[in-house]
Amino acid sequence: VAITNYGGRIVSIWVPDRNGKFGDIMLAHSSIADYIADQGGNFGALIGRYGNRINQGRFILDGQEYQLPQNNYGHCLHGGDTGFHHRIWDATQPNAQTLVLSCVSPDGEAGFPGTLKTTVTYSLSDDNALQINYEAETDKPTIVNLTNHAYFNLSGDGKTTILDHQLTLNADYYTPVDSTFMTTGEIAPVEGTPMDFRTPTPVGARINDYDFVQLKNGNGYDHNWVLNAKGDISRKCVSLESPKTGIVLDVYTNEPGIQVYAGNFLDGSLTGKKGITYNQRASVCLETQKYPDTPNKPEWPSAVLRPGEKYMSQCIFKFSVDKE
């Protein structure tokens, strides 16, 4: 695993396929200059202070209204254009398998209340799991929702799409969005819809079924699923497998939701590592998180962090190989 302290981005993950041949399963850029030039891709980045969208960039906390950047259809996406994905993090490497990144976001930065001290620990285990531990503390009541925007292609070839990847989501419900990608507040069943991945299904099997309004609204899959694991990190919530390589990615988290984004807005305008042009649906992102716009939907699991509390979020990306 290679990680840069610019945006805390995962640059590469090398994994052996069923024949023992190693391949890099991450979409990424080949230089910091390219990351800086690409303002919207968020390849492999740490996302904060609030991953995903907040409606019109506004929320009310303890009776006070806060205004955040409006960088996506009038909404605040991923903390705005100056979010954690463009920060240079302080980095220490206590051992060969652990990287600790830290930063301090001052009170009022991008409109967020409270000085937020954040530590993110990447650790690579001997059983082929990359674990991300997010911790944060604040001196004023605030909202926090940290995640990672890794772009996976388990074929190890960024020139191909992920439409053949088998996806399994242990989720009976998802959160529908409107045409601006904003959650409507509804929690809808996946039963009988193209959102049902409770059994292994190719990502591309139904992705272009735009008669189903949610796929039209999302330009494909770009939605949050409500995980049946309900924060139990010992329960697998997502599995992704490439039939070409046999590489399997299992995801575990203590968060209530996961955003699945199927690279719908990759359009061939970006050139990544090895000069590869990234075309539509060349990857899938699996972003563990609170639900989008949680601060404006009090009935959903809270994203509020108060002084004296510690925000703790965990995500495990576990890799294995299906030999068959």
C-alpha positions as CSV (number, residue, x, y, z in Angstrom):
1,V,0.0,0.0,0.0
2,A,1.3,3.5,-0.9
3,I,-0.2,6.6,0.7
4,T,0.7,10.3,0.3
5,N,0.2,12.9,3.0
6,Y,-1.3,15.2,0.3
7,G,-5.0,14.6,1.1
8,G,-4.2,11.4,2.9
9,R,-4.6,9.6,-0.4
10,I,-4.2,6.0,-1.1
11,V,-2.1,5.9,-4.3
12,S,-1.8,2.2,-4.8
13,I,-2.7,-1.2,-3.4
14,W,-0.9,-4.2,-4.9
15,V,-2.8,-7.5,-4.6
16,P,-2.0,-10.9,-6.0
17,D,-4.6,-12.5,-8.3
18,R,-5.6,-16.2,-8.5
19,N,-2.4,-16.9,-10.3
20,G,-0.2,-15.1,-7.8
21,K,0.5,-12.2,-10.2
22,F,0.4,-8.8,-8.4
23,G,-1.7,-5.9,-9.8
24,D,-2.4,-2.4,-8.6
25,I,-6.2,-2.2,-8.0
26,M,-6.4,1.6,-7.4
27,L,-7.1,4.4,-9.8
28,A,-4.8,7.3,-8.9
29,H,-2.6,10.1,-10.3
30,S,1.1,9.7,-10.9
31,S,2.1,13.1,-9.4
32,I,1.1,15.6,-6.8
33,A,0.7,18.2,-9.6
34,D,-1.9,16.0,-11.2
35,Y,-3.8,15.7,-7.9
36,I,-3.8,19.4,-7.5
37,A,-5.0,20.0,-11.0
38,D,-7.8,17.5,-10.6
39,Q,-10.1,19.4,-8.2
40,G,-13.1,17.0,-8.4
41,G,-11.8,13.4,-8.6
42,N,-10.9,12.9,-5.0
43,F,-8.9,9.8,-6.0
44,G,-8.1,7.8,-2.8
45,A,-8.6,10.8,-0.6
46,L,-9.4,11.3,3.0
47,I,-12.7,13.1,3.0
48,G,-13.8,15.6,5.7
49,R,-15.0,17.4,7.6
50,Y,-18.2,16.0,6.2
51,G,-18.2,13.3,3.6
52,N,-21.0,13.3,1.1
53,R,-23.7,16.1,0.8
54,I,-25.3,18.6,3.1
55,N,-28.4,20.2,1.7
56,Q,-27.7,23.8,0.4
57,G,-24.6,23.7,2.7
58,R,-26.8,24.7,5.7
59,F,-27.5,23.0,9.0
60,I,-28.7,24.1,12.4
61,L,-26.9,22.9,15.6
62,D,-28.1,23.9,19.1
63,G,-30.2,26.6,17.5
64,Q,-27.5,28.2,15.5
65,E,-27.4,28.1,11.7
66,Y,-24.1,27.4,9.9
67,Q,-23.4,28.0,6.2
68,L,-20.9,25.8,4.4
69,P,-19.5,26.0,0.8
70,Q,-22.0,25.2,-1.9
71,N,-19.9,23.3,-4.4
72,N,-22.3,20.7,-5.8
73,Y,-25.7,21.6,-7.2
74,G,-26.0,24.2,-4.4
75,H,-25.1,21.6,-1.8
76,C,-21.9,21.1,0.2
77,L,-20.1,18.0,-1.0
78,H,-17.2,16.5,0.9
79,G,-16.6,19.5,3.1
80,G,-16.3,21.9,0.1
81,D,-13.4,22.5,-2.3
82,T,-11.0,23.2,0.6
83,G,-11.8,20.0,2.5
84,F,-9.4,17.4,4.0
85,H,-8.7,15.9,0.5
86,H,-6.5,18.9,-0.3
87,R,-4.8,19.2,3.1
88,I,-1.1,18.3,3.7
89,W,-1.3,16.0,6.7
90,D,1.4,15.6,9.3
91,A,2.6,12.0,8.9
92,T,4.5,9.6,11.2
93,Q,5.2,5.9,10.5
94,P,5.6,4.1,13.8
95,N,6.3,0.8,12.1
96,A,6.5,-0.8,8.6
97,Q,2.8,-1.5,8.6
98,T,1.3,1.7,10.1
99,L,0.9,5.3,9.0
100,V,-0.5,7.9,11.3
101,L,-1.8,11.2,9.7
102,S,-3.0,14.2,11.7
103,C,-4.3,17.7,11.2
104,V,-6.0,20.5,13.0
105,S,-8.9,22.3,11.3
106,P,-9.5,25.7,13.0
107,D,-12.9,26.9,14.2
108,G,-14.9,28.3,11.3
109,E,-12.9,26.7,8.6
110,A,-15.2,26.2,5.6
111,G,-18.0,27.4,7.9
112,F,-17.7,24.4,10.3
113,P,-17.9,25.2,14.0
114,G,-15.2,24.1,16.5
115,T,-11.4,23.4,16.3
116,L,-11.3,19.8,15.1
117,K,-8.2,17.7,15.9
118,T,-8.2,14.7,13.6
119,T,-6.0,11.6,13.5
120,V,-6.3,8.9,10.9
121,T,-4.4,5.7,11.2
122,Y,-3.8,3.4,8.2
123,S,-2.6,-0.1,9.2
124,L,-1.9,-3.1,7.0
125,S,-2.4,-6.4,8.7
126,D,-0.6,-9.7,8.1
127,D,-3.9,-11.2,6.9
128,N,-4.1,-8.7,4.0
129,A,-6.5,-6.1,5.5
130,L,-6.1,-2.4,5.2
131,Q,-7.7,-0.9,8.3
132,I,-8.5,2.9,8.6
133,N,-9.2,4.3,12.0
134,Y,-10.6,7.8,12.2
135,E,-10.5,9.8,15.4
136,A,-11.5,13.4,16.1
137,E,-12.1,15.8,19.0
138,T,-13.6,19.2,19.1
139,D,-13.7,22.3,21.4
140,K,-17.3,23.3,20.3
141,P,-20.3,21.3,19.2
142,T,-19.8,20.3,15.5
143,I,-20.6,17.7,12.9
144,V,-18.1,15.1,11.6
145,N,-18.4,12.4,8.9
146,L,-15.0,11.1,7.7
147,T,-14.5,8.6,4.9
148,N,-12.1,7.5,2.2
149,H,-12.7,7.9,-1.5
150,A,-10.7,5.0,-2.9
151,Y,-11.4,4.1,-6.5
152,F,-11.2,0.3,-6.8
153,N,-10.8,-1.7,-10.0
154,L,-10.1,-5.3,-8.9
155,S,-9.1,-6.4,-12.4
156,G,-5.9,-4.3,-11.9
157,D,-6.5,-2.6,-15.2
158,G,-7.8,0.9,-15.1
159,K,-8.5,0.7,-18.9
160,T,-11.4,-1.6,-18.3
161,T,-14.8,-1.0,-16.5
162,I,-16.0,-2.6,-13.3
163,L,-19.3,-3.6,-14.8
164,D,-18.4,-7.3,-14.6
165,H,-17.5,-7.0,-10.9
166,Q,-19.8,-9.0,-8.6
167,L,-21.1,-6.8,-5.9
168,T,-22.9,-8.0,-2.7
169,L,-24.4,-5.5,-0.3
170,N,-25.8,-6.7,3.0
171,A,-28.5,-4.0,3.0
172,D,-32.3,-4.2,2.8
173,Y,-32.7,-0.5,2.4
174,Y,-31.1,2.6,0.8
175,T,-31.6,6.3,0.8
176,P,-33.1,7.7,-2.4
177,V,-31.9,10.9,-3.9
178,D,-33.4,13.7,-6.1
179,S,-32.0,15.0,-9.4
180,T,-29.3,17.0,-7.5
181,F,-28.1,13.8,-5.7
182,M,-29.6,15.0,-2.4
183,T,-31.3,12.4,-0.1
184,T,-35.0,12.9,0.0
185,G,-35.3,11.7,3.7
186,E,-36.9,8.5,2.6
187,I,-35.5,5.1,3.5
188,A,-36.6,2.8,0.8
189,P,-36.5,-1.0,0.4
190,V,-34.2,-2.5,-2.2
191,E,-36.7,-5.4,-2.7
192,G,-37.8,-5.7,-6.3
193,T,-35.5,-2.8,-7.5
194,P,-32.1,-2.5,-9.3
195,M,-30.8,-1.4,-5.9
196,D,-31.0,-5.0,-4.5
197,F,-27.5,-6.5,-4.2
198,R,-28.2,-8.9,-1.4
199,T,-27.0,-11.7,-3.6
200,P,-23.9,-11.4,-5.8
201,T,-24.8,-9.3,-8.9
202,P,-22.6,-7.8,-11.6
203,V,-22.4,-4.0,-11.1
204,G,-23.4,-3.5,-14.7
205,A,-26.4,-5.9,-14.7
206,R,-29.0,-3.1,-14.2
207,I,-26.9,0.1,-14.0
208,N,-28.4,1.6,-17.2
209,D,-32.0,0.9,-16.3
210,Y,-32.9,4.6,-16.3
211,D,-36.6,3.8,-16.3
212,F,-35.9,3.3,-12.6
213,V,-35.8,7.0,-11.6
214,Q,-33.0,6.5,-8.9
215,L,-30.5,5.3,-11.5
216,K,-31.5,8.2,-13.8
217,N,-31.0,10.6,-10.8
218,G,-27.7,9.1,-9.9
219,N,-26.4,8.7,-13.5
220,G,-26.0,5.1,-12.4
221,Y,-25.2,3.9,-8.8
222,D,-24.2,6.8,-6.6
223,H,-26.3,6.1,-3.5
224,N,-26.0,5.4,0.2
225,W,-27.1,1.9,1.4
226,V,-28.4,1.3,5.0
227,L,-26.3,-1.5,6.3
228,N,-27.8,-4.4,8.0
229,A,-24.7,-4.7,10.2
230,K,-25.9,-1.6,12.1
231,G,-22.4,-0.6,13.2
232,D,-21.2,-4.1,14.1
233,I,-17.7,-4.1,12.6
234,S,-17.4,-7.9,12.9
235,R,-20.2,-8.3,10.3
236,K,-19.2,-8.1,6.6
237,C,-21.3,-5.5,4.9
238,V,-20.0,-5.4,1.3
239,S,-18.2,-7.8,-1.0
240,L,-16.7,-7.0,-4.4
241,E,-15.1,-9.6,-6.7
242,S,-13.4,-9.4,-10.1
243,P,-14.2,-12.5,-12.2
244,K,-11.1,-11.8,-14.3
245,T,-8.5,-11.9,-11.4
246,G,-10.4,-13.6,-8.6
247,I,-9.5,-10.7,-6.3
248,V,-12.1,-10.3,-3.6
249,L,-12.6,-7.1,-1.4
250,D,-14.7,-7.4,1.7
251,V,-15.6,-4.3,3.7
252,Y,-16.3,-4.0,7.4
253,T,-17.3,-0.8,9.3
254,N,-18.8,0.5,12.5
255,E,-20.7,3.1,10.4
256,P,-24.5,2.8,9.6
257,G,-24.1,3.4,5.8
258,I,-22.0,3.1,2.8
259,Q,-22.0,5.1,-0.4
260,V,-21.5,3.1,-3.5
261,Y,-20.3,5.2,-6.5
262,A,-19.7,3.4,-9.8
263,G,-17.4,6.0,-11.4
264,N,-20.3,7.5,-13.4
265,F,-18.7,10.8,-13.9
266,L,-15.3,9.6,-15.1
267,D,-15.5,10.7,-18.8
268,G,-12.1,10.1,-20.3
269,S,-10.8,13.6,-19.5
270,L,-8.5,12.4,-16.8
271,T,-5.2,10.6,-17.3
272,G,-4.0,8.6,-14.4
273,K,-1.0,6.3,-13.6
274,K,0.8,4.8,-16.5
275,G,-0.9,7.2,-18.8
276,I,-4.1,5.4,-18.6
277,T,-7.3,7.3,-19.5
278,Y,-10.0,6.7,-17.0
279,N,-13.3,6.2,-18.8
280,Q,-16.8,6.0,-17.3
281,R,-17.3,3.3,-14.7
282,A,-13.6,2.4,-14.6
283,S,-13.9,2.0,-10.8
284,V,-16.2,1.6,-7.9
285,C,-15.9,3.6,-4.6
286,L,-17.1,2.1,-1.3
287,E,-17.3,5.0,1.2
288,T,-18.3,4.0,4.8
289,Q,-20.2,6.9,6.4
290,K,-23.1,8.4,8.2
291,Y,-26.0,8.9,5.8
292,P,-25.9,12.0,3.5
293,D,-27.4,15.2,5.0
294,T,-27.7,13.6,8.4
295,P,-27.5,17.0,10.2
296,N,-30.8,18.0,8.5
297,K,-32.5,14.7,9.2
298,P,-32.6,14.3,13.0
299,E,-34.3,10.9,12.7
300,W,-31.1,9.5,11.2
301,P,-28.0,8.4,13.1
302,S,-26.4,11.5,14.4
303,A,-23.1,13.1,13.1
304,V,-22.9,15.5,16.1
305,L,-19.6,15.6,18.0
306,R,-19.4,17.6,21.3
307,P,-16.5,18.6,23.5
308,G,-15.3,15.8,25.7
309,E,-16.4,13.2,23.2
310,K,-14.2,11.3,20.8
311,Y,-15.3,10.6,17.2
312,M,-14.3,7.1,16.3
313,S,-14.9,5.5,12.9
314,Q,-13.5,2.4,11.5
315,C,-13.3,0.8,8.0
316,I,-11.6,-2.4,7.0
317,F,-10.8,-3.3,3.4
318,K,-9.9,-7.0,3.5
319,F,-8.4,-8.7,0.4
320,S,-8.5,-12.3,-0.6
321,V,-8.5,-14.5,-3.7
322,D,-11.2,-16.7,-5.1
323,K,-9.1,-19.5,-6.8
324,E,-12.0,-21.0,-8.8
